[in-house]
Amino acid sequence: MDKLDFSRPDRFYKGNMHTHSTHSDGSLSAEAVCDAYRGEGYDFLVMTDHFMEVYGFPVTDTRPYRTDDFTTIIGAELHAPETAVGEIWHIKSIGLPFDFEPLREGETGPEIAKRAHEAGAFIGLVHPSWYGLTHDDARQLPFAHAVEIYNHGSAVEVDRGHDWPFLDTLLNEGWKLSGYATDDAHELTHDWRGGWVMVQAEENEPELLLDALKAGRYYSSMGPEIHDIAIDGDHVTVRCSPASVISLQGRGSRSKRAMGDNLETATFELYPFEKSWFRVTINDANGNRAWSNPYWLD
């Protein structure tokens, strides 16, 4: 996995990677959803309608709703039997071709996900806590790119929206995954504008955004901004929008923190994270957070 490098000349583009329309179980048309996110200042959107027989296995075409300042990436939420607790799988597939074959007879979640991966898609493990996904389940997708570490709909509806601990366990095992925040919006009332990604890319173009997502060149947020993460020898300096806590998390219990009012920078020694990894969390005074993807030091 690549890493987010703030010294690159690229811009950051704000996007939501998990949204539904009337092509599956959403309340609004694909056009209305795209218009709503564009109106809120988002640069891109991924429509991920449920790829299920009951909905006709949709891969929703959002290309007509692209504009000069707003784009879309084609995707879907894949499903198949069966997780360890007897649930159907929920698998994010972004960059999915329109002719992707429907679920085959007897096909499992890992098998349909592997097909999507081989077709060039970004693969994400969706809201693990919401439906009891286990780590043994996750280990069946060694080709996955990321875990959905914040799902706003799950957070506000059933208090099961936070999954950094789930991802941290895999990171401790050596998996080099990223983590993304999203809305999982169906109504666009209580369930949107709560979590997003800021993707570092040369331009706001679908293929460039997709490449950056696969490489992990993005951070996630509920509101705070990360302005820089700069490693200089055995120290790392973080700059951000005003925060109450700037912290690092790493393998096991390894962590560092700086606390105060309106913090905008903090410098930390990296020795606790040597031959391992760390990630950055920003907490603001309103309880909102931003998260970097892991930086590997091995």
Residue pairs with C-beta under 8 A, 6 or more apart in sequence:
1 176
1 177
1 178
1 215
1 216
1 293
1 294
1 296
2 215
2 216
2 217
3 216
3 217
3 293
3 295
3 296
4 200
4 216
4 217
4 218
4 219
4 229
4 292
4 293
5 200
5 217
6 227
6 228
6 229
6 230
7 230
8 200
10 200
10 201
10 202
10 217
11 200
11 201
11 202
11 203
11 204
12 198
12 199
12 200
13 43
13 44
13 198
13 199
13 201
13 204
13 209
14 41
14 42
14 43
14 44
14 196
14 197
14 198
14 199
15 42
15 43
15 44
15 45
15 46
15 196
15 197
15 199
15 209
16 37
16 42
16 45
16 46
16 182
16 183
16 185
16 192
16 196
16 197
17 46
17 48
17 75
17 92
17 94
17 124
17 180
17 182
17 197
17 213
18 46
18 48
18 77
18 92
18 126
18 148
18 151
18 182
18 183
18 184
18 185
19 26
19 33
19 37
19 45
19 46
19 47
19 48
19 183
19 184
19 185
19 192
20 26
20 47
20 48
20 49
20 50
20 77
20 184
20 185
20 186
21 28
21 29
21 30
21 32
21 33
21 47
21 49
21 60
22 28
22 29
22 30
23 30
23 47
23 49
23 55
23 58
23 60
24 49
24 50
24 52
24 55
24 58
24 77
25 50
25 55
25 186
26 33
26 49
26 185
26 186
26 187
27 186
27 187
27 188
28 36
28 188
30 47
30 60
30 61
30 62
30 65
31 64
31 65
33 45
33 47
33 185
33 188
34 45
34 47
34 62
34 65
34 70
34 72
35 65
36 188
36 192
37 45
37 70
37 192
38 45
38 65
38 67
38 69
38 70
40 193
42 70
42 196
43 69
43 70
43 71
43 204
44 70
44 71
44 72
44 73
44 199
44 204
44 206
44 209
45 62
45 70
45 72
45 73
46 72
46 73
46 74
46 75
46 94
47 60
47 62
47 72
47 74
47 75
48 75
48 76
48 77
48 92
48 93
48 94
49 55
49 58
49 59
49 60
49 76
49 77
50 58
50 76
50 77
50 79
51 57
51 58
51 59
51 76
51 77
51 78
51 79
51 93
51 100
51 102
51 103
52 79
52 103
53 102
53 103
57 102
57 103
58 76
59 74
59 75
59 76
59 96
59 97
59 98
59 100
60 74
60 76
61 74
61 98
62 72
62 74
63 72
63 74
65 72
66 72
69 204
70 204
71 204
71 205
71 206
71 209
72 206
73 94
73 95
73 206
73 209
73 210
74 94
74 95
74 96
74 97
74 98
74 206
75 92
75 93
75 94
75 95
75 96
75 121
75 122
76 93
76 96
76 100
77 90
77 91
77 92
77 93
77 126
78 89
78 90
78 91
78 92
78 93
78 109
78 112
78 113
78 116
79 88
79 89
79 90
79 91
79 103
79 109
80 88
80 89
80 103
80 107
80 108
80 109
80 111
80 112
81 88
81 89
81 108
81 109
82 88
82 89
82 108
82 109
83 89
83 109
83 131
83 132
83 133
83 134
83 137
84 132
84 134
84 136
84 137
85 131
85 132
85 134
87 131
87 132
87 133
88 109
89 108
89 109
89 110
89 112
89 113
89 137
90 126
90 127
90 131
90 133
91 109
91 112
91 113
91 116
91 123
91 124
91 125
91 126
91 141
92 122
92 123
92 124
92 125
92 126
92 146
92 148
93 100
93 113
93 116
93 121
93 122
93 123
94 121
94 122
94 124
94 210
94 213
95 120
95 121
95 122
95 206
95 210
96 116
96 119
96 121
97 119
97 120
100 115
100 116
100 119
101 115
103 112
104 111
104 112
109 137
109 140
110 140
110 141
113 123
113 141
113 143
113 144
114 141
114 143
116 123
117 123
117 143
117 144
122 145
122 146
122 210
122 213
122 214
123 141
123 143
123 144
123 145
123 146
124 144
124 145
124 146
124 147
124 148
124 180
125 133
125 138
125 141
125 144
125 146
125 147
125 148
126 148
126 151
127 148
127 151
127 154
127 160
127 161
127 163
127 184
128 138
128 147
128 148
128 163
128 166
129 154
129 160
129 161
129 162
129 163
129 166
130 151
130 154
130 158
130 160
130 161
133 166
135 166
135 169
135 170
138 144
138 147
138 166
138 170
144 177
145 177
145 178
145 213
145 214
145 216
146 177
146 178
146 179
146 180
146 213
146 216
147 163
147 166
147 167
147 170
147 177
147 178
147 179
147 180
148 163
148 179
148 180
148 181
148 182
149 162
149 163
149 164
149 166
149 167
149 179
149 180
149 181
149 220
149 291
150 161
150 162
150 163
150 164
150 181
150 182
150 195
150 220
150 222
150 289
150 291
151 161
151 163
151 181
151 182
151 183
151 184
151 195
152 161
152 181
152 182
152 183
152 184
152 185
152 191
152 192
152 193
152 194
152 195
152 222
153 161
153 183
153 184
153 185
153 186
153 191
153 194
154 160
154 161
154 184
155 161
155 162
155 194
155 195
156 190
156 191
156 194
157 190
157 191
163 179
164 179
164 249
164 291
167 177
167 179
168 249
170 177
171 177
171 251
171 277
171 294
172 251
172 252
176 294
176 296
177 294
178 213
178 216
178 218
178 293
178 294
179 220
179 279
179 291
179 293
179 294
180 197
180 213
180 218
180 220
181 195
181 196
181 197
181 220
181 221
181 222
181 291
182 195
182 196
182 197
183 191
183 192
183 193
183 194
183 195
183 196
184 191
185 191
185 192
194 222
195 220
195 221
195 222
196 220
196 221
197 213
197 218
197 219
197 220
197 221
198 218
198 219
198 220
198 221
198 225
198 226
199 209
199 212
199 213
199 217
199 218
200 212
200 217
200 218
201 208
201 209
201 211
201 212
201 217
202 208
212 218
216 293
216 294
218 293
219 226
219 290
219 291
219 292
219 293
220 290
220 291
221 288
221 289
221 290
221 291
222 288
222 289
222 290
223 284
223 286
223 288
223 289
223 290
224 240
224 241
224 243
224 282
224 283
224 284
224 288
224 289
224 290
225 240
225 241
225 290
226 238
226 239
226 240
226 280
226 282
226 290
226 292
227 239
227 240
227 241
228 237
228 238
228 239
229 236
229 237
229 238
229 280
229 292
229 295
230 236
230 237
230 239
231 270
231 295
234 269
234 270
234 271
235 267
235 268
235 269
235 270
236 248
236 267
236 268
236 270
236 278
236 295
237 265
237 266
237 267
237 268
238 246
238 265
238 266
238 267
238 268
238 280
238 282
239 264
239 265
240 246
240 263
240 264
240 265
240 282
240 290
241 264
241 282
241 284
242 262
242 263
242 264
242 284
242 285
243 262
243 263
243 264
243 282
243 283
243 284
243 285
244 259
244 260
244 261
244 263
244 283
244 284
244 285
245 257
245 258
245 259
245 263
245 281
245 282
245 283
246 257
246 258
246 263
246 265
246 266
246 280
246 281
246 282
246 283
247 255
247 256
247 257
247 258
247 280
247 281
247 283
248 255
248 256
248 257
248 268
248 273
248 278
248 279
248 280
248 281
249 255
249 278
249 279
249 281
250 272
250 273
250 276
250 277
250 278
250 279
251 273
251 276
251 277
254 272
254 273
254 276
254 278
255 272
256 268
256 269
256 272
258 266
258 268
261 285
262 285
270 278
270 297
273 297
274 297
275 297
275 298
276 296
276 297
276 298
277 294
277 295
277 296
277 297
277 298
278 294
278 295
278 297
279 291
279 292
279 293
279 294
279 295
280 291
280 292
281 289
281 290
281 291
281 292
282 289
282 290
282 291
283 289
